[in-house]
Amino acid sequence: MNDLMLSDAPADATPSSAQTLYEVERRVLWLATSIVHHANKVRPNVSGVKVGGHQASSASIATIMTSLWFDQLTAADRVSVKPHASPILHAINYLLGDLDEKYLTTLRQFGGLQSYPSRRKDPDGADYSTGSVGIGATAPIWGALSRRFTETITGEPNRGRQYSLLGDAELDEGAIWEAVLDSAVQDLGEIVWIVDLNRQSLDRVVPNIAAGKLERLFDAAGWQVLTVRFGQRLEELLARDGGDALRRRIIDMSNPEFQRLLRCDAAELRGRIPGDGVDAASIAALCAGVDDATLLAAIRNLGGHDIEALRAAYAQIDDTRPTVIIAYTIKGHGLPIEGHPQNHSSLLNIDQYAALAERLGESPTAPWRRFDPSTPAGELCERTAQRLRRAPVVAAAPPDVPLDLGRTPSAVGTTQATLGRTLVDLTRVAPDVARRVVTVSPDVSSSTNLAGWINKVGVWSVEERRDWFDDDRETIMHWRERPSGQHIELGIAEGNLVGLISELGSTWSRWGQPLFPIGTIYDPFVERALEPWSFGMYAGGQSILVGTPSGVTLAPEGGAHQSIKTPSIGLEQPECVSYEPAFVIDTEWTLLAAMSQMGRAGGRSAYLRLSTRPIDQRLASVPEDHAARERRRRQVVGGAYRWRTADAPRVALVGMGAIMPEVITAADRLEEAGIGVDVICVTSPGLLFEAVQARNGQADSPSWILEQVLPADRAAPMVTVLDGHPHTLAFLSTVNRVKSRSLGVSSFGMSGDLGDVYTHHGIDADSVMRAALDLL
């Protein structure tokens, strides 16, 4: 393979450091290739399961990442690296002294380098975790917005560019365009995306990826668009006679046809590149005037592999609006698998790896060389390391969240309305806590009862905007936009919502400023938002997601809006506590408890499933005695409490959320029939399951709640019921190994009155009572 297939600097490169940058790029490419090679070809594989890695995807972006890190970045900048380029990131960190050599042999090994860049699990860390398509790419948008919000807390500007490096195939993900098009993004000039346009996906060369279409899409969204198509060597060829014809030919050529040229030797290339159009003769004449090596090198000299072309693009970035740089690249650039349509997961064989080592002057048996510090490349690495060194983040302690606001509601109320009311109360009771609350909604603020809170704190925006309805007496909800606002409104895109609250929930570790981000969403759409929210937790974000209204209790809305599985999501989601409170006071206590777990190391997120069902709050039977009230509160936030304790229980009715009035009615009727009934109100099935696991020695969680709510000496046949899938609470019968019936919703609903819908699904009071009698 000809040496010119790598990014050789043109002989007349003007900046003195350009040749050094190309030298560093070669070492970065070699190290990244070796990291994957060792994991697959050298390290013993006992299980026989494929290890994998992405040498071709890493190679396509090696020049871009080298030029960015060693020539452009500052310590204030942050970068999201495309998932399959993680070996390049580790190679750069190694050359900068931020990664120990012992980790270079541990790619995808337990305790070693992760498959994709990870903030929390990689030994060298990453600015952003990536892996799920589209989520890591958009994270810097929400990171930029979150950093802007922290400035309103500290009063100190803390600005750097937020780069996102992504492959062109990642632009197929709809979440990308939901983020790009959101109006909240247009004023964030620190956002810079660099698209690695290699025209290949996992399976093939993608025929219809066209930079022109991408340019128009980004431009229509208000972004600055910079296209880096050709490098200096190819531009020199195109400047000759016949060059205009060759330029048109390359631009008009389909992606597969261009990729095929990369697999040709010089003679075949000369035969294919002119094509059969009207310009074929002039193109052939141009090619005839250059030697084989020059022709082979020029056709591969795309802009994404040319330091000077990239530098020129960086110099044009407009910091007043988001920017996208579309850089043409070749997948597998510089490797024997360069441009092959199935090279996405291809690995160099032993002979190919040895040949690459010989060409680059490296050793296949001792591949982990750093540069000699006295050489220009070594000096560049040291200067870069010094320039990018960041002061350790000292996280401010989050303010203490009150346990109880002291109210005892007695009127009719809903758990959904409690959310906004509690936040407003915090501005009076704990203003230091309230100041760090930021709410986010995808255009459902009013319908999730945040109007009072928004009127109180205002809407966040980059600059103050006039509220033209401020003097309209019939306008109840006021939309006062200003930099000090604490509510952020996005468009109708749930992925954007959870992406933003995840980044807002990371500010304590990124910038040392803890926040309490709370997102409201219609509960049926929690499943749509689950993957990006789960990934946000994986990356270290701590946030509260409020799903409301929920269940078939939203009876008139019909089956399309009646969530069934969401209680199970709360039960199973790692690093997240879920609550489904039945009463207003339960909602207040669980919200405060969830907030108290955020903004710190070891903290976690929370999911609250709320309802619009009006319930007489006297049913909560909140103890008047202070000690008894505190005991109730601890049980509520611990997962469950005993609502009624019978003298001699023959059956236990266990309910959760909006269904509790039916449970209580069934219990009253059973008591009237002379059957002793214990009534238990569950607030968090997830916490109860953790307690069960802990009692069995399978988890490190408190288990005291089981002894207080389900003591063995009160074991009785059990009926569980909720407005959700019945298996959510079915495990509770295993605590004391009792007979049970599990009631809930396991089929699509339909519109109707609440009573009719409850009866249809078998979660009304009659159904609860029949289930209890069946057990007896």
C-alpha positions in Angstrom: 0.0 0.0 0.0 1.4 3.4 -1.0 2.5 5.7 1.8 0.6 8.5 0.2 -2.6 6.8 1.2 -2.2 8.4 4.6 -2.5 12.2 5.1 0.9 13.3 4.0 1.3 17.1 4.4 1.8 18.9 1.1 5.4 19.9 0.7 4.5 23.6 0.8 2.3 23.5 3.9 2.7 27.0 5.3 2.1 26.7 9.1 5.3 25.3 10.7 3.3 22.9 12.8 1.3 21.3 10.0 3.9 18.6 9.4 4.0 17.9 13.1 0.3 17.5 13.2 0.4 15.0 10.5 3.0 13.1 12.4 0.8 13.1 15.5 -2.1 12.0 13.4 -0.2 8.9 12.2 0.7 7.9 15.8 -2.9 8.5 16.9 -4.2 6.2 14.0 -1.6 3.6 14.9 -2.4 3.5 18.6 -6.2 3.4 17.9 -5.7 0.6 15.4 -3.5 -1.3 17.9 -6.0 -0.9 20.8 -8.6 -2.7 18.7 -6.1 -5.2 17.3 -4.8 -6.2 20.7 -8.3 -6.8 22.0 -9.2 -9.1 19.2 -6.0 -10.7 17.9 -3.6 -10.7 20.9 -5.6 -10.9 24.2 -6.8 -14.4 25.0 -10.5 -14.8 24.4 -11.7 -17.5 26.7 -15.5 -17.2 26.0 -15.2 -17.1 22.2 -17.6 -14.2 22.0 -16.6 -11.6 19.5 -14.9 -8.6 21.1 -15.2 -6.2 18.2 -14.1 -2.6 17.7 -14.1 -0.1 14.9 -10.8 0.4 13.2 -12.4 1.8 10.0 -14.7 4.2 11.8 -11.8 5.4 13.9 -9.6 6.0 10.9 -12.1 8.2 9.1 -12.0 10.7 11.9 -8.4 10.5 13.0 -7.4 13.7 11.2 -10.4 15.7 12.5 -9.8 14.7 16.1 -6.0 15.3 15.8 -6.5 18.8 14.4 -9.1 19.6 17.0 -7.3 18.4 20.1 -3.8 19.5 19.1 -4.6 22.7 17.3 -7.9 24.1 18.4 -9.4 23.1 21.7 -9.2 25.1 24.9 -9.7 23.9 28.5 -13.1 25.4 28.5 -14.3 23.4 25.5 -16.1 20.1 25.7 -16.4 17.4 23.1 -18.8 14.6 22.4 -17.0 11.9 20.4 -18.9 9.6 18.1 -19.2 6.1 19.7 -17.1 4.2 17.3 -14.1 6.6 17.5 -13.5 5.8 21.2 -10.1 4.2 20.3 -9.0 7.6 18.8 -10.0 9.3 22.0 -8.0 6.9 24.1 -5.0 7.2 21.9 -5.1 11.0 22.2 -5.5 10.9 25.9 -2.6 8.5 26.1 -0.3 10.8 24.1 -1.4 13.7 26.4 -0.5 11.7 29.5 -4.1 11.3 30.7 -4.3 7.5 30.3 -1.9 4.9 31.7 -0.4 2.5 29.2 -1.8 -0.5 31.1 -5.3 0.4 29.9 -4.4 0.2 26.2 -4.7 -3.5 26.2 -8.1 -3.6 28.0 -10.6 -2.4 25.3 -14.0 -4.0 26.1 -12.4 -5.9 29.0 -14.1 -5.9 32.4 -12.8 -2.9 34.3 -11.0 -1.6 31.2 -11.7 0.8 28.3 -15.4 0.8 27.5 -16.9 0.0 24.1 -17.9 3.7 23.7 -16.7 6.9 25.4 -18.1 7.0 29.0 -17.9 9.8 31.5 -18.2 7.5 34.5 -16.7 4.2 33.5 -13.7 4.9 31.3 -10.4 5.3 33.3 -9.6 8.5 31.3 -13.2 9.7 31.2 -14.9 11.6 28.5 -16.7 14.9 28.3 -19.9 13.2 27.2 -20.9 9.5 27.2 -21.9 8.3 23.7 -23.2 5.0 22.4 -26.9 5.2 21.6 -27.3 6.7 18.2 -28.2 10.4 18.3 -28.2 10.8 22.1 -24.5 11.6 22.5 -24.5 13.8 19.4 -27.2 16.0 20.8 -25.9 16.1 24.4 -23.6 19.1 23.8 -26.7 21.1 22.9 -28.2 20.5 26.3 -24.8 20.8 27.9 -24.5 24.3 26.4 -27.9 25.3 27.6 -27.2 23.8 31.1 -24.0 25.8 31.4 -25.8 29.0 30.4 -28.3 28.3 33.2 -25.6 27.8 35.8 -24.3 31.3 34.9 -27.6 32.7 36.3 -26.8 31.0 39.6 -23.2 32.1 39.9 -23.3 35.3 38.0 -20.0 34.4 36.3 -19.7 33.6 32.6 -18.4 30.1 32.0 -18.3 29.8 28.3 -16.5 27.4 25.9 -17.4 25.7 22.7 -19.5 22.5 22.8 -18.3 20.3 20.0 -20.1 17.2 18.7 -18.3 14.8 16.5 -20.7 12.5 14.7 -20.8 10.2 11.7 -23.1 11.0 8.8 -25.2 7.8 9.3 -26.1 9.1 12.7 -28.0 11.9 11.0 -30.6 9.3 10.2 -31.7 9.4 13.8 -34.8 11.6 14.3 -33.7 12.8 17.6 -30.9 14.7 15.9 -33.3 16.8 13.9 -35.7 17.3 16.9 -32.8 18.9 18.7 -31.5 20.9 15.7 -34.9 22.4 15.0 -35.8 23.4 18.5 -36.1 27.1 18.9 -34.2 27.1 22.2 -31.0 26.1 20.3 -30.8 29.0 17.8 -29.0 31.5 20.2 -26.4 29.0 21.4 -23.4 30.0 19.4 -21.0 27.8 21.3 -22.4 24.7 19.6 -20.2 23.3 16.9 -21.0 20.0 15.2 -18.4 18.2 12.9 -20.0 15.6 10.6 -17.6 12.8 9.5 -19.1 12.4 6.1 -17.7 9.0 5.1 -20.9 8.0 3.3 -20.9 4.5 4.9 -23.1 2.9 7.5 -22.8 -0.5 9.1 -24.0 -2.5 6.2 -23.1 -0.6 3.0 -22.1 2.5 1.2 -25.2 4.7 1.6 -26.3 5.8 -1.9 -28.3 8.9 -1.0 -26.2 10.7 1.6 -25.6 14.0 0.0 -23.9 17.0 1.6 -26.1 19.4 -0.3 -29.2 18.1 1.3 -27.6 18.2 4.7 -26.4 21.7 4.1 -29.9 22.9 3.2 -31.4 21.2 6.3 -29.0 22.8 8.7 -29.2 26.1 7.0 -33.0 26.1 7.2 -32.7 25.6 10.9 -30.6 28.7 11.2 -27.2 27.1 11.6 -24.0 28.2 10.0 -22.9 25.6 7.5 -19.3 25.1 6.5 -18.4 22.3 4.0 -14.9 20.9 3.9 -15.0 19.0 0.6 -11.4 18.7 -0.8 -7.9 18.9 0.6 -5.0 20.9 -0.8 -3.5 18.1 -2.9 -6.8 17.5 -4.7 -7.4 21.2 -5.1 -4.0 21.6 -6.7 -5.0 18.9 -9.3 -8.4 20.5 -9.8 -6.7 23.9 -10.5 -5.1 22.4 -13.7 -6.7 22.3 -17.2 -9.7 20.0 -17.1 -10.0 20.5 -13.3 -13.4 22.0 -13.5 -14.7 19.0 -15.3 -13.1 16.6 -12.8 -14.6 18.7 -9.9 -18.1 18.3 -11.4 -17.5 14.6 -12.0 -16.5 13.9 -8.4 -19.3 16.0 -7.0 -22.0 14.5 -9.2 -20.6 10.9 -8.7 -22.7 8.6 -6.6 -21.3 7.6 -3.2 -20.9 3.9 -4.2 -19.1 4.9 -7.4 -16.6 7.1 -5.6 -16.0 4.4 -2.9 -15.2 1.9 -5.7 -12.5 4.3 -7.0 -10.7 3.8 -3.7 -10.3 0.1 -4.3 -8.6 0.6 -7.7 -4.9 0.6 -8.6 -3.6 3.5 -10.7 -4.4 1.9 -14.1 -8.0 1.0 -13.2 -8.5 4.4 -11.6 -7.5 6.1 -14.9 -10.0 4.0 -16.7 -12.9 4.6 -14.3 -12.6 8.2 -13.2 -13.3 10.0 -16.6 -16.7 8.2 -16.8 -18.7 8.4 -20.1 -20.0 12.0 -20.0 -19.2 14.9 -22.2 -16.2 15.8 -20.0 -14.6 12.3 -20.2 -11.9 13.3 -22.6 -10.7 16.4 -20.7 -10.7 14.4 -17.4 -8.7 11.6 -19.0 -6.2 14.2 -20.4 -5.8 15.7 -16.9 -5.2 12.4 -15.3 -2.7 11.5 -18.0 -0.6 14.5 -17.0 0.1 13.2 -13.4 2.0 10.2 -12.2 0.3 7.3 -10.5 1.3 8.2 -6.9 0.0 11.7 -7.3 -3.3 10.6 -8.8 -3.8 7.9 -6.1 -3.0 10.4 -3.3 -5.1 13.2 -4.8 -8.3 11.2 -5.1 -8.1 10.3 -1.4 -7.3 13.9 -0.3 -10.7 14.8 0.9 -11.1 17.8 3.2 -11.7 15.8 6.4 -8.1 14.4 6.0 -6.4 17.7 5.3 -5.1 19.8 8.2 -5.1 23.1 6.3 -8.7 22.6 5.0 -9.9 21.9 8.5 -8.0 24.9 9.9 -9.7 27.1 7.4 -13.1 25.9 8.4 -12.4 26.3 12.2 -11.3 29.9 11.5 -14.7 30.7 10.0 -16.9 29.6 12.9 -19.5 32.2 13.8 -19.9 32.2 17.6 -23.3 33.9 17.4 -25.2 30.8 16.2 -24.7 27.1 16.0 -22.3 25.8 13.4 -22.0 22.5 11.5 -18.9 21.6 9.7 -19.5 18.9 7.1 -16.2 17.2 6.4 -15.8 14.7 3.6 -13.8 11.7 4.7 -13.0 8.1 3.8 -14.0 5.3 6.1 -10.9 3.3 6.9 -8.6 6.1 5.7 -5.0 4.9 5.6 -5.8 1.3 6.4 -5.9 -1.7 4.0 -9.6 -1.8 4.4 -10.0 1.7 3.2 -13.3 2.4 1.4 -14.5 -1.2 1.4 -18.3 -1.3 1.6 -18.3 -3.8 4.5 -15.4 -2.4 6.5 -17.5 -1.0 9.4 -16.7 -3.9 11.7 -13.7 -5.3 9.8 -10.5 -6.0 11.6 -7.0 -6.0 10.1 -5.6 -9.5 10.0 -2.1 -10.2 11.3 -0.4 -9.7 8.0 -2.2 -6.4 7.3 -1.4 -5.1 10.8 2.3 -6.0 10.4 2.4 -4.3 7.0 0.8 -1.1 8.5 3.4 -1.2 11.3 6.3 -1.4 8.7 4.9 1.4 6.7 4.5 3.7 9.7 7.8 2.8 11.3 6.1 1.1 14.3 6.6 -2.2 16.0 3.7 -4.7 16.1 5.2 -6.3 19.2 5.8 -3.0 21.1 3.1 -0.8 19.8 2.6 1.7 22.7 5.3 4.3 22.0 4.8 7.9 23.1 6.8 10.6 21.4 10.3 11.6 22.6 9.6 14.8 24.6 12.5 16.6 22.8 11.0 16.1 19.3 8.6 18.6 17.8 5.7 16.0 18.1 6.6 15.4 21.8 6.7 19.1 22.4 3.4 19.6 20.7 1.9 16.8 23.0 3.2 18.6 26.1 2.0 22.0 25.0 -1.4 20.5 24.2 -1.6 18.7 27.6 -0.8 22.0 29.4 -3.4 23.9 27.3 -6.1 21.5 28.0 -5.4 20.9 31.6 -8.5 21.7 33.7 -8.7 22.6 37.3 -10.5 20.0 39.4 -14.2 20.6 39.7 -15.1 21.4 43.3 -18.8 20.7 43.6 -20.8 23.0 45.9 -23.0 21.1 48.3 -26.6 21.2 47.3 -28.8 23.1 49.8 -30.7 21.0 52.3 -34.2 20.2 51.0 -36.9 20.3 53.7 -38.5 17.0 54.6 -42.0 18.4 55.2 -43.6 21.7 54.4 -46.0 21.3 57.3 -49.3 21.3 55.5 -52.2 18.8 56.0 -54.5 19.0 53.0 -58.1 18.3 53.7 -59.9 19.5 50.6 -60.4 17.7 47.3 -57.1 17.7 45.3 -55.0 15.9 42.7 -51.4 14.6 42.9 -50.7 16.4 39.6 -51.7 19.8 40.9 -49.5 19.2 44.0 -46.3 19.4 41.9 -46.7 23.1 41.0 -48.1 24.1 44.4 -45.1 22.4 46.2 -42.6 24.3 44.0 -44.3 27.6 44.7 -44.3 26.8 48.5 -40.5 26.1 48.2 -39.9 29.7 47.1 -41.3 30.8 50.5 -40.1 28.0 52.8 -36.7 27.2 51.3 -35.8 30.0 48.7 -32.2 28.7 48.4 -33.6 25.3 47.3 -36.2 26.9 45.0 -33.5 29.0 43.3 -31.8 25.8 42.0 -35.0 24.2 40.7 -35.4 24.3 36.9 -38.5 22.9 35.3 -38.7 21.7 31.7 -41.7 20.8 29.6 -42.3 19.9 25.9 -45.2 22.4 25.5 -47.3 20.9 28.3 -46.6 23.3 31.1 -50.1 24.5 31.6 -51.6 21.0 31.3 -49.2 19.6 33.9 -50.2 22.4 36.4 -47.0 24.4 36.3 -48.7 27.7 35.6 -48.4 29.1 39.2 -44.7 28.2 39.3 -44.0 29.8 35.9 -45.9 32.9 36.9 -43.7 33.1 40.1 -40.2 32.4 38.6 -40.5 33.2 34.9 -39.3 31.5 31.8 -35.6 31.2 31.0 -34.2 32.6 27.8 -30.9 33.9 26.6 -32.2 37.5 26.5 -35.3 39.2 28.0 -38.3 39.3 25.7 -41.5 41.3 26.1 -44.7 39.5 27.2 -47.3 41.1 25.0 -50.1 39.5 27.0 -48.9 40.8 30.4 -51.6 43.4 30.5 -54.4 41.1 29.2 -56.7 40.5 32.2 -58.0 37.2 30.8 -54.5 35.7 30.5 -53.9 33.6 33.6 -50.5 32.1 32.7 -47.9 34.7 32.1 -44.9 34.0 29.8 -42.2 36.3 31.1 -38.9 35.3 29.4 -35.7 36.5 30.9 -32.2 35.1 31.7 -33.2 34.7 35.4 -36.2 32.5 34.6 -36.4 29.0 35.9 -38.7 27.2 33.5 -37.4 26.0 30.1 -40.0 25.3 27.4 -39.0 23.0 24.5 -41.0 21.9 21.4 -43.0 18.7 21.4 -40.1 16.2 21.5 -39.7 14.0 24.6 -36.2 13.0 23.7 -35.1 16.7 23.9 -36.8 17.0 27.3 -35.0 14.2 29.0 -31.7 15.1 27.2 -31.9 18.5 28.7 -32.9 17.5 32.3 -30.1 14.9 32.2 -27.5 17.6 31.4 -29.1 20.0 33.9 -28.7 17.1 36.4 -25.0 16.8 35.5 -24.0 20.4 36.3 -22.9 19.5 39.8 -20.1 17.3 38.4 -19.4 19.3 35.3 -19.4 22.9 36.7 -19.7 22.3 40.4 -23.2 23.8 40.6 -26.0 21.4 41.7 -29.4 21.9 40.2 -32.8 20.3 40.8 -34.1 19.7 37.2 -37.7 18.5 37.0 -39.3 17.5 33.6 -43.0 17.1 33.1 -44.3 14.9 30.4 -47.6 13.0 29.6 -47.2 9.6 31.2 -48.1 7.7 28.1 -45.0 9.2 26.5 -42.5 8.2 29.2 -41.7 5.1 27.2 -40.8 7.2 24.2 -38.4 9.2 26.3 -37.0 6.2 28.3 -33.9 5.4 26.2 -32.4 8.9 26.2 -33.3 9.4 29.9 -31.8 6.1 30.8 -28.7 7.0 28.9 -28.6 10.3 30.7 -28.5 8.5 34.0 -25.8 6.2 32.7 -23.8 9.3 31.9 -24.3 10.7 35.5 -27.3 13.0 35.1 -29.6 13.2 38.1 -33.1 14.5 37.4 -36.8 14.1 38.2 -39.2 13.0 35.5 -42.9 13.6 36.2 -45.3 11.5 34.2 -48.8 12.9 34.4 -51.7 12.3 33.9 -51.4 8.5 34.0 -53.1 5.2 33.6 -56.7 4.4 32.6 -57.7 6.9 35.2 -57.4 9.4 32.3 -60.6 7.6 31.2 -62.1 10.0 28.6 -58.7 10.2 26.7 -59.1 6.6 25.4 -56.6 3.8 25.1 -54.0 5.7 23.2 -53.3 7.9 26.2 -53.8 5.3 29.0 -50.4 4.2 30.2 -50.1 0.6 31.4 -46.4 -0.3 31.7 -44.9 2.8 33.2 -45.2 1.6 36.8 -42.9 -1.4 35.8 -40.5 1.1 34.2 -40.1 2.8 37.5 -39.6 -0.5 39.2 -36.8 -1.6 36.9 -34.9 1.5 35.8 -31.3 1.5 37.3 -30.2 4.5 39.4 -33.8 5.8 39.7 -36.4 5.7 42.5 -40.0 5.7 41.4 -43.0 7.0 43.3 -46.7 6.8 42.6 -48.3 8.7 45.4 -52.0 8.4 46.2 -52.6 11.6 48.1 -51.4 15.2 48.0 -49.3 14.9 51.2 -47.6 11.8 49.8 -46.8 13.7 46.6 -45.2 16.5 48.5 -43.1 14.2 50.7 -41.9 12.0 47.8 -41.0 15.1 45.7 -38.9 16.6 48.5 -37.3 13.2 49.1 -36.4 12.8 45.4 -34.9 16.3 45.3 -32.8 15.5 48.4 -31.0 12.7 46.5 -29.8 14.9 43.6 -26.8 17.0 42.9 -24.2 14.9 44.7 -22.0 11.9 44.2 -24.0 8.7 44.7 -27.3 10.5 44.0 -30.0 9.2 41.8 -32.9 10.3 39.6 -36.6 9.9 40.3 -39.8 9.2 38.4 -43.1 10.4 39.8 -46.3 9.0 38.3 -49.1 11.5 39.0 -52.8 11.7 38.3 -55.5 14.2 37.6 -58.1 12.3 39.6 -59.7 14.6 42.2 -59.6 12.8 45.6 -60.9 13.9 49.0 -57.7 14.4 50.9 -59.3 13.5 54.2 -59.0 9.9 53.0 -55.2 10.2 53.6 -55.8 10.0 57.4 -52.6 11.9 58.1 -51.7 11.4 61.8 -52.0 14.6 63.9 -49.3 13.6 66.4 -46.0 15.0 65.3 -44.1 11.7 65.9 -46.7 9.7 64.2 -46.8 12.1 61.2 -43.0 11.7 60.9 -43.3 8.0 61.0 -45.9 8.1 58.2 -43.6 10.4 56.2 -40.6 8.0 56.5 -42.8 5.1 55.4 -44.2 7.1 52.4 -40.7 7.9 51.1 -39.5 4.4 52.1 -42.0 2.7 49.7 -45.3 2.0 51.6 -47.4 2.6 54.7 -50.2 0.9 56.6 -53.4 2.9 56.0 -55.5 0.6 58.2 -54.5 -2.1 60.7 -57.2 -4.6 61.6 -57.5 -6.3 65.0 -57.4 -9.7 63.3 -56.6 -9.5 59.6 -58.0 -12.2 57.4 -56.9 -10.4 54.2 -54.6 -7.6 53.1 -55.6 -5.1 50.4 -52.6 -3.4 48.8 -53.2 -0.5 46.5 -51.1 2.2 44.8 -51.8 5.7 43.4 -55.2 6.9 42.1 -56.9 3.5 42.8 -56.7 3.9 46.6 -60.3 5.2 47.0 -61.5 1.9 45.5 -59.3 -0.1 47.8 -60.6 1.8 50.8 -64.2 1.3 49.7 -63.7 -2.4 49.3 -62.0 -2.6 52.7 -64.9 -0.8 54.4 -67.4 -3.2 52.8 -65.4 -6.2 53.9 -65.2 -4.9 57.4 -69.0 -4.4 57.4 -69.2 -8.1 56.5 -67.1 -9.0 59.5 -63.8 -9.6 57.7 -60.8 -8.0 59.2 -58.8 -6.1 56.6 -55.3 -4.6 56.6 -54.9 -1.8 54.1 -51.5 -0.9 52.7 -50.7 2.0 50.5 -47.7 1.5 48.3 -45.8 4.5 47.1 -42.8 2.9 45.5 -42.8 -0.7 44.3 -39.1 -0.3 43.3 -38.0 0.5 46.9 -40.0 -2.4 48.2 -38.4 -4.8 45.7 -35.0 -3.5 46.7 -35.9 -4.2 50.3 -36.9 -7.8 49.4 -33.6 -8.3 47.5 -31.7 -6.9 50.4 -33.4 -9.1 52.9 -32.4 -12.1 50.7 -28.8 -10.9 50.6 -29.0 -9.9 47.0 -28.7 -6.1 47.4 -27.3 -3.4 49.6 -30.4 -1.5 50.5 -32.4 -0.9 53.7 -35.1 -3.5 54.4 -36.7 -2.0 57.5 -39.8 -1.0 55.5 -40.8 -4.6 55.1 -40.9 -5.2 58.9 -43.0 -2.1 59.4 -45.5 -2.6 56.6 -45.5 -6.3 56.0 -44.5 -7.9 59.3 -44.6 -11.7 59.3 -47.0 -11.9 62.3 -49.7 -10.1 60.2 -49.3 -12.3 57.1 -52.7 -12.8 55.4 -53.9 -13.6 51.8 -53.2 -10.5 49.7 -55.0 -8.6 46.9 -52.8 -6.1 45.1 -54.3 -3.5 42.8 -53.0 -0.5 40.8 -53.8 1.5 37.7 -51.1 -0.2 35.7 -49.9 -3.7 34.8 -50.7 -6.1 37.7 -47.3 -7.8 37.8 -45.9 -4.5 39.3 -47.1 -5.4 42.7 -47.4 -9.2 42.4 -44.0 -9.9 44.0 -45.3 -8.5 47.4 -47.0 -11.8 48.1 -43.6 -13.5 48.3 -42.6 -11.4 51.3 -44.6 -13.6 53.6 -45.4 -16.3 51.1 -49.2 -15.8 51.1 -51.9 -16.6 48.6 -52.6 -13.6 46.4 -54.6 -12.1 43.5 -53.0 -9.3 41.4 -55.4 -6.8 39.8 -54.4 -4.2 37.3 -54.6 -3.2 33.6 -53.2 -5.6 31.0 -55.1 -4.7 27.9 -55.6 -1.5 25.8 -58.3 0.7 27.2 -61.1 2.7 25.7 -62.8 6.0 26.4 -65.5 6.2 29.0 -66.5 7.3 32.5 -64.1 6.4 35.2 -66.4 3.9 36.8 -67.0 2.1 33.5 -63.3 2.0 32.7 -62.4 0.7 36.2 -65.1 -2.0 35.9 -63.9 -3.0 32.4 -60.4 -3.6 33.7 -61.4 -5.2 37.0 -59.9 -2.6 39.3 -63.1 -1.2 40.8 -64.2 -1.7 44.4 -66.4 -4.7 43.5 -63.6 -6.4 41.7 -61.2 -5.8 44.7 -63.8 -7.2 47.1 -64.5 -10.3 44.9 -60.8 -11.0 44.7 -60.5 -10.9 48.5 -63.5 -13.2 48.9 -62.0 -15.6 46.4 -58.9 -15.9 48.5 -60.9 -16.6 51.6 
